[in-house]
Amino acid sequence: MKIISTIVGVTVGWLVLMGLTISIPAFGSTIQAAEFYVSLRGKDTNPGTLQNPFRTIQKAADMMHAGDTCYVREGTYRETVRPRNSGSEGKPIRFVAYPGEKVTLCGTEPIYRDWKVYKGKIYQSRVDRDFVQLFVDGEMMVEARWPNQPFEERWDKQTWGTAGEGSKYGKIVDRQLAGTGIDWTGAIATLNVGAWKTWRRIVRKHNAGSDAFEYDRDLSERLQYKKRWEGFDHYFLSWKLEALDMPTEWFLDTTNRTLYLWTPDGKNPASHRVEGKTRDYAFEVSGKDCIEISGFHFFAATFKFEGNYCTVDSCHLLFPTCSRRVIESKDVLPPTLMSGSHNTVRNCSVAYSDAPGLTMRGTENSLENCLIHDIGWRGLGSGFGVDMRQSSSSVISRCTVFNVGGSEGIRLASKGRTIAEYNYVHHGGLVQSDGALFQAGSPNIAGTVIRYNWVHDHIAFNWGGNGIRGDDQTRGLTVHHNVVWNCRYKGIIVKGDNNKVYNNTCFDNDEIDILIPRRAEPFKAWAKQWPLLDKQNRNTRTINNCAPVISGLFTGEIRRGGKMELPFGEVADNYQGSAPMLMGPANFDFRPREGSLLIDAGQVIPGTTDKYKGGSPDIGAYEYGAGSYWIPGCKLPKASMPIPPHRAKNVKVNADLMWLGGYKAASHDVYFGTNRSTVTNATRNGKEYKGNQKNNIFEPGPLDACKTYYWRIDAVDKSGVARTGDVWSFEVGK
């Protein structure tokens, strides 16, 4: 299984934006009631001025009132900041990284101890506190476990054990287990069993050499009725010293606080920087309103806001959350949380989170222009990329979410009208089954709109896997102008009634591209029940979609009946042919090709197709002849998401060049040529400069077959200052 580690030519390492602030706070740009300064060279007995700063951020937080700003100088701060007072509307309390300086809020404490050899290359040392995560030189170490799993193989399901014949609820049988020779009683079993969820439980009974172990039957009542276990369920075992048998593994004996570690290079840990995670939160705002933080880097710590009118802007979180050990058979996953009303998280990145990447609760909140990736590799809890279940009337826009272990990439709000637009979501379900990259459902979501998103590669390692799903008893959901491809089961499925599915482009989904179920709504004992329909989607409209397979039946129903049936409701002006209709889908160009049957073949839908070109709207997500090409996802400071992708092969001779514009860019300079060096060094005076334009489509004219071209897009702001772009290349086919 190939997991994407680059996004259309932009490396993940760069996308994490470590060391890069998207928007620098304007120093002194507003009238402040007071300004405080914090520096690692300061003292809390100082007055907190620029010349005589405080030592801790908390000292400033204790003194600040509405309208005050705290500027934090560069360095690593190991504390949990809890503001004492609220700001007020128009006069927030602001905590800001000093412009041009990197400020890291850290959840770890260094481990300065004497080390001695335990055995082989495993060293041991006494420590003075417990911790839940260990880092060596900034690299995360792995809990001692079986089967082994280096962190770089976190998405490889072959590094989990597999339930064998004889497994059942409360018991795992695996012939490979006996070969470990370890008595696993008291260890932690991470159990991806049942359906889509993963639990952690204590191993209650096992003997060395046995192929079976037992755990408490307190996961879910649904599992009591499950019939299939062998080959379906997966697990791994951890927190036994005997399991520590490879580099990067560690174990902490909490009874005598002895740490055991095999460093990546096998050398004495004293020659490395060793740190243990001791605190969950670097910022914890409880019951306070109008608090803003901006420009911080978080390492092994995160934030929790429970208030109103709060903002987190341009903050970058690396390893923000980690599950604690099993406590009374329950998992503790401290979330990265924004809770309350009228709150905003924007221009942030979250990478390598054990819990959901971001959890939003409350009303009228906004998640904007954020990058969230490599989330929930153990699949614990829900494992979502973004969890908005307890939100209402909120917005998620221009976010890029990928590499999610959980079955749901973005779980939308459970009630109220929510907007999800211009998001790029891909590669989910890497650990769990079922689910969807966009998940919504219930009658409470009426008015919710999912529009202008790219969605692809829901892996669903065992079963299921959907792109966009309006789940059981959905009412009043609108899904329009999305591109959905390569999902393991269905591209789009919308259950319930009174839904709208317009102008989507779906292709290469394994079973069904668009499923609008006809059958009666099923009774599910674990779900809240509204009146059930005897037939679904009788009032749903399915119009203007480009999708080879549009069905009213699930694949199981088709197999049994042997006949495909269209959905109920209005099904009109959809293209279901197999002939190529798009310009270059392999290179992310989803526009109708010249002469396509999609052009002018749709119907007018007021409020949805208003900006169409030609005599009628086109079928699918894009309009032929449009002056700009919408590209979803997080905008970076410079242009990104090149189309054709960087280093693309077999590009067509008539290809256009397109890109996602830089954040807040007013226009873009285009450079194009056949020599990397000249394009790299080109200025507006050179022949490679092709002009400045406000739209994002450049037509280079006929290209030569088998030739390599280079291009660069510089983002130009309103004042005319250009941010130099990366140099991209592509090769034209024969």
N, C-alpha and C positions, 0 to 999 in steps of 0.2 A: 504494500500500500504506500503510495507516494503522498507525503504530507507537504503542503506548500510552505516553503520557508522564504519565498520572495513574492512580492506583489507587483506583477507587471514591471519588472526591472528595477524595483526599489528594494534594497536589502532590508530584512527585518531588523538587523542591528541598527541601521540608520533610522528606521521607522519608529523604534522605541523612543527616539528623540532624547536619549540621555545626553545631557550636556547642551541641549538646545531648547531654548524657550521660544514658543511660538509667538507670544506677544509680550514685549517688555513693558512693565508698568511705567507709565509716564511719571518721571520723578518730579514731584511737586506740581502735578498738573491740576490738582484741585485744592481748594482752600481747606486746610486741615485744622481741627481744633488743637491737635498736638501731634508731634512726631517723636517717636522713640527709636532708638537704635540698639541692636544686639550684636555682640561680637564675641568670639571665643577668647579674645584678649581682654574682654571687659570684666567688670565685677558687678554683682547685684547691689552693691552699696553705692555704685556710681549714680549720677542723675539720669543716665540713659540718653545722653546726647551723642552726636556724631563723634565728638572728640573723646567723650567719656561714656562709652556704651555699657549697657547691662551685659551680664554673662549668659543669662538664660532667657528664652522667649517667654517662659511662664512669668518671669518678673514683670515684663512689659504687659502681659495679658492681665495681670492683677491690677494694673493701674489704668488701663485704657477705658475710655468712654466713647459714646457715639461720635463719629467723625475722626477718631484718632487713627494713626497709621504707625505700624511697627515695621522698620526696615531691618532685615536680618543679613549680616555680612557672611561671607563665604566660610565654608567649613562644614563639619559633621556635628549635628546636635542630637544628643541621646536623652530625650525627655518626652513626656506626654503633656501637651499644652491644652489647658482647659480655660477658656476665657471666662472671666468672672462676670462681665456685664454684656448686655446686648447693645448693638448699634440701633439706629433708627432708619426709616426709609429715607434715602437720599444722603444719609450720614452713616454709612456702615463702619464697623471696626475692621481695619484691614491689616493683614499680615503679609508682607511682600518680601520676596528675595531681592536683595540689593541689586539694581540693574547691572548686568554684565558679570555677575558673580554666581558661582554654583553653590547652592545651599542644600545640604542633604539632611533630611530628618530620618534618623536611624532607629530601628527597633532592636538592634543587637548590642551586646556588651562584649568587649574583647576578653579573650581567655588567656591571661598571662600566667602560666603555670609551668612547673617542672614536669617534663615528660620522661617516661621510661618505657622500655620495650615490654610489651605484654607477651607477645609471641610473634615470630616472623616479622612482618612489617607493620603489625598492629601495635600502636602505642597507647599508653594509659596515663591518666592524670586525675587527681581529685579536683573537683570544682566546688564553688561555694553557692551555686544556685541551680535550679532546674531550667531547662529551655526546651523548645519544641522544634527548632530548626538550626542547622549548623552550616557555617560557611567557612571556606578556606580560600583566602585571597579573593574574596567576593564571589566565589563559585559555590553553588549549593551542593552540599553533600547529601547522600542518600541514606535513609534509615536502613540498617542491616535487615535484609529480607530474603525470602525464598519464594519463587525463583528470583534470581538476580535480575536487576534492571538498572543499567547505567542511565543517568538522567537524560542523556541524548537519545535514548531509546524509549522514552516515556510513552510514546504513542503506539508502540509495538505490542499488540495483544498477545503475541507469542511469549512475552515475558511474564504472563500470568499463568497460574495453574488452571487446569480445566476439570470441572466436575465430571466424574465418571459414573458408570453404571452402579446403582445402589444409592446414589445421592438423593436426598430429600430435604424437606424443610427441617432445619436444625442439624443437618449432617452433610458433610462433604466426603465423598470417597474418591480417591485419586491414587492409582498405582504408583505414580512418581513420588508421592509423598513419603512412602515407606523408605525409599532410598536415601533420604536426608539423614537418617539415623539420629534425629533430634526429637526430644520430647517437647512438643509444642504447647503443652498445657500452660496456660497463663499468657501466651503470646496474643498478638492482635491479628485477627483475620479481617482483611478487607474483602468484602463480599459483593460482587456484582452479580446478584442472583435475582430471580423472579422476573421482573420486567425491565424497567429502564433505570432503576435507582441502585445506588451502592451504599452499603452500610459498613461500619466497623464494629466488631464485637470481640469479646474475649473468647479464646479457645478454652472451653470448659473441660474437655476430656480428650486426651490423646496419649498414646504410649509410643516411645521410640520404636521404630520399625513397623508401626501400624500404618495402613493406607487410608485411615478414616479419622476425622475429628468431629467434635460436636460443639455447637454454639447455641446461645439462648434463642428460643423461638419467639422473639418479640419484635420482629422486623415489620411485618404487615400481615393482617388477617388474610389478605388475598393469596398469600403464598401457601396457605394450608390446602388450597384447592388446585394448586399447580400440578400438572401431570409430568411435564418434561423437565429434566434437570441435566442429564448427561450430555456433554458436548455443547451445552447451551450456556451454562453458568461458569463464571471465572472468579478467581480469588488469588490473593497472595498472603503470605504470613510474614510478620515483622515483630521487632522488639524481643529478639532473643540474641544474646551475645554469640551463641554458637553459629548464628547466621552471618556473622561478620567475616567475609571471606574474599573480599575484592577491594581494589582501590576505590576511594570516594565513599565508602560505607563507614557508618559510625553507630555507636550504641551508648546510651546513657543509663547506667544502673542507678535508679533514683533512691534505692534503699541506702546506699553508702556514697552517693554522688560521685561515682567514678565514671569518667568519660573514656571511651575506647574509640580510636580513630585510625584509619588507614588512609593517609593522605594521597592525593592524585599521583605524586611522584614517589611515594613510598618512603620519603625521608621524614626525619623527626619534625613533628608539628611546630617545634620551637623555631624552626627556620621559616615559618609561614605566619600569615595573619589569620588567626582563628577567632571566630566570633559566633556567639550563640544568641538566638532570638529570645528576648526576655519580655518584650512588651508588644501588645497588639496594635496600639494606636499612638501615632505621633500628634494627631489633633483629635480631640474629643470634645464636641460641642453639644451640650445637653440643655435643652430648654432655653436657648439663647437665639435671638433673631439678628438678622442683618450682620452676619460675620462673613468676611471674605478672606480667602487665602490665594496667593498667586505666585507662580514661578518656582515652586519648591520641587525637589527630588525626594522621593520617599524610598528608603531601602529597608526591606524586611519589616515594614510598618505601614499603616494606612490611616485613613481618616474615618470618623463617624460624626455626622452632623444630624442633630435632631432639633430642628428649629425652622424658621420661616425666613424667606428672602435672603438666603445664604448663597454664596457662590464659591466654587472651586475652579480656578482658571489656570491653565498652562502648568499643571503639575504632572509629574511623571513618576509612576509607581512601579517599582521592580521588586518582585517577590513580596507583595503587600500582605498576603494572608497565608496562614498555614494551620491546618487542623491540629488541635491538641490531641493528646492521647485519649483513649476511651475513658470517659468518666461516668461511672454507674451505667455502663452500656449505652451511653449516648454520645454522639459526636458534638463537638463544640467548634463551630466555624465562624470566628468573628468576621463579620462582613465589612467590605468597603461600602459605606452606607451614606446615602443622602435621604433624609426623611423629613417630612413637613410639607409646607406648601410654598409655591413660587420660588423654588430653589433651582439653581443652574449648575451643571458641571459642563465645562467646555474646554476644548483644546488640550485635553489630558490624554495620557497613555497609561495603560495598565497591562503589565506583562508578568506571566508566571505566577498566577494566583491560584491557590488551592481551593478557595471558595469561589462563588460567582465573581466575575470580573468587577461588576458594579451592581449594587442593589439600590433601587429607588422606591421609596414609599411616600404616600401622601397624594396631594392634588396639585395640578397645574405646575408640574416640574418639567425641566428641560435638560436633555442630554444632547450636546452639540459638538460635532467635529472632534470626536475622540477615537483613539486607536486602542483596541482591546484584543489581546491575543495570548495564546498558550495558557488556557484556563482549565482548571479541574482535571489534571492528568490522572488523578485517582478516581475521578467521578463521584466524589463524596457529596452527600446531600443532593441538591438538584443539579449542581455543576453547570449552571447556565453561564453564557458569556455576559449577558445583561439580564437581571431579574427585576421586572417591573410589575410583578403580580399584584402587589398591594398598593399600586398606584391607581390614579384615575385622572382622566382629562390631561394627559401629559404628552410630550413630544420627544421623539428620538430621531435625530436628523444628522446626516453626513457622518455617520460612524462606520468604521471598518472593524469587523469582528471576525476572527478566524482562529483555527486550531483550538477547538472547544471539545473537551472530553465528554461533557454532558450531552444529553439528547436534544437540548434546545439552545440554539444560539442566542436568540433574543426572545424572552418571554414577555409579551406585552401586557399592559395594564388589564386588570380583571373587570374593570367597570369604567364607565364614562367614555367619552369620545377621545381616542388617542390617535396621534398621527405618527406614522413611521415612514420616513421619506429619505431618499437619496443615501441609503445605507448599502454597504458592500459586505455581505455575510457569506462565509464559505468555510468548508471543512469543519463540520461539527459531527457529533455522535462518535467521536474517536474512541471512547471507552464504553459508553452506554448505547442501548438500543432504543428503538421507537423514536418519537419526537419529531421536531421540525426546526429548521433554522430560524423561521419566524413562527411563533406559537401564540395563538389567541383562542378565545372561546367563551361561551355562555351568553345568555340573553342580555347580560349587563353591559356588553361591549358595543351595543348599537351605536352607530355613528363612527366607529373606528375605521381608519383608512390606512392601507398599506400600499404605497405608491412609489414609483421610480427607484426601485432597488434592484441590485444584482444579487442573485442567490444561487449558489451551486455547491455541489459535493457534500451532501449530507451522507456520511459514510455508513452510520448505523451498523456497527461491526457484526451484528448477528441478524437482526430483522428490523423492519420498518425503515424510516428515513425519508422525510418529506422536506420540500423546500419551504412552502408557506402553508400553514394549516389553520383554518378556523375549525376548532375541535367541537366536541359534542355540544349540541344545542346552541350553536352560534346563531345569532340574529343580528341583521343589520350591518354586516361587515362588507366593506368595499375593498376590492383588490384590483388595482389597475396600473398599467404601464410598468410591469416588472419583467425582468428577464430571469428565467429559472431553468437551470440545466444540470444534468449529471447527478441527480439525486437517486438514491438507491431504490426508492419505492415510487413516490409520486412527486411531481413538480409542485402542483397546487391542489389542495383538497379543502373544500369549504362545506361543512355540514350545516344542518339546521334549515333556515328559511329566511326569505327576504334579504338575501345577499346580492352583491353585484360583483361580477368578475368580468372586467373590461380590458381590452387592449394589452394583454400579456403575451409575451413571447416565451414559449416553453419547448424544449427539445432535448433529446438524448437522456430523458429520465427513464430509468430501467423498466418500469411497468406502465404507468399512466402519467400523461403530462398534466391533464386537468381532470380532477374527479369531483363531481357535484353529486353526492349520493342521493339515490331515490328511495332507498329502503326505509322502513320505520326506524325511528330513533330508539336505540337500545336502552333498556333499564340497566343502570350500573349502581350497585348497592353502595359503593364508596363515594359516589358523587351526589352533590345537592341536586334535587330533582325539581324541575319545572314541568308543566304539562308536556307530555311526549307526543310527537307527531306520528300519525300512522304512515305518512309519506313525507319525505324531506324535500325541501327546495322547490315546492310547487310555485312559489312566487319569486324565485331567484332568477336573475338575468345573466346569461353567459354570452357575451357579445364581443366581436372584433378581436378575438384571440387567434394567434398563430400557434397552433399546437397540434401535432399529428394525432395524438390520442386524447380525445375528450370523451369522458364516460360518465354514465350515471350508476354504473355497477363497479364494485370492488373486483379485483382480479379473481378472488375466490368464487364470486358469483358468476363471473364470465366463464370460468372453467367448468363450473357445474352446469350452467345453462347453455354454454357453447355459443353464445350470441352477445355481441356488444349492443348496448342500448344507450341512447343519449339521455342526458339529465331531463328532469321535469323543468317546468318554467319556460322562459323565453331563451331559446338557443338559436342565435342568428349571426350571420356574417362572420363566421369563424373559418379560418383556413386550416384544413386537416390533411393537405396533400404531403407527399414525401419529396417532391422536387425541391432543389435548393432555391430558397427565396431570399436569402440574406447575403449581404456584401462579403463578409468574412468572419463568420462566428468563431472560427478557430483562433482568430487574432482580436477578438472582442469588438468587432464591428458588426453590430446587429441591425443595421439599417437595411431597408429593402433594397435589393439590387435593381439595376436598371431593367425595366421590362417585367418586373416581378408582378405576380398576380395579387400581391398584397396592396399595391398602390391604388388609392382611391376606391378600395373595395369595401370599406367599412361604413358604418352608419354614424350620423351625428348623435353624440350623447352630451347634452348641455352640461357645462361645468367640468367635463372630462376631456373632450376632444376639441375644445374651442380654438386651438391654435393650429389647426390642420392646414396643410398645403394642398393645392389642387382643388378638384371638384368635390371630393369627399374625404373623410379621414381614411388613413391607411389602416390596414389590419396589423396588429402587433404593437410593440412598445415604442417604435420610432417612426418618424415621418420622413419619407423620401424628399430630398431637397431642402431639408431644414438647414438654417444657417449655422447652428451650433449643435453639438452632440453632447447630450447629458451623460456624465460619468459620475457614478455615486462614490461614496466613501469619504474618508477623512482627508481634508485639504492640508497639505504641508506648506511650510514657508515658501518653497519653490515648486515649480510645476512637477507633476508626478503622473503616474499611470499612463505611460506612453502607449499609443495604439498606432501601428503595430507594437507589440511588446518589445522591450529591449532584447536584442539578439534573436529576434524571430526569424524563422526560415520560411522559404516558399511563399513569400509575400507576393501578392498580385501586382502586375505591372501598372494597374490603374488605381492602386491603393491611395487613400488620403491619409494624412498624418493628423492625429488628434491627441489631446492630452487633458488632464485634470489641472485646472489653473491653480496658481499659488494662492495661498490664503490671503484674502483681501487685496489681491492684485487687481489693478484697473485695466491692464492690457498685458500683452506678451510680445516679446521680440522673437522672431523665428530665424534660426540659422540652419542651413542645410547644405550638404556637400558629399563628396566621395572620399575625403581624407580626414581621418580622425583628428590629426594634429591641427589642421587648419580650422576645422569646426570648433575645436576646443579653444583655440586662441582668437577666434574671429571677433571682430568689432563691427559696429554699424557702418564702418567705412569699407568693409571688405565685400567681396562678391558672394560670400556665403550668407550674408545678411539678406533675408527675403522680406523684411518689413515688420511693422508693428500692427497687431490686430487685436480687436476686442473679442472676437469669437475664437473658438478652439478647433477649427478645421483648417488645415493648410493643404492645398492641392498642388503637389509638386509637378504635375504633368506626367506624361508617359515615362515609366521607369525602364531601365535596361535589364533584361533578363540576366540572371546569375551574377549580378553586381551587388556589392555591399554599399549601403548608404549610411551616413551619420547625420544626426540632427540634435539641436539643442534649443530649448525654450527658456528664455529668461523672463521672470515675472517682474513686471514694472508697476510700482505703486503710484498713487495719485500725484505724488510730487515728482515723478519721473525717474526715481531711483530704481535701478534694475538689480534683481537678485539672480546671479548667474545660475543656470540650470545644469543638470547632469548631461553628459553626452550619451545619446542612445544610438543604437545601430540596428539594422535589419538587413536581411539578404533576400533579394528578389528571386522567385522561382524561375524555372525554365519557361 
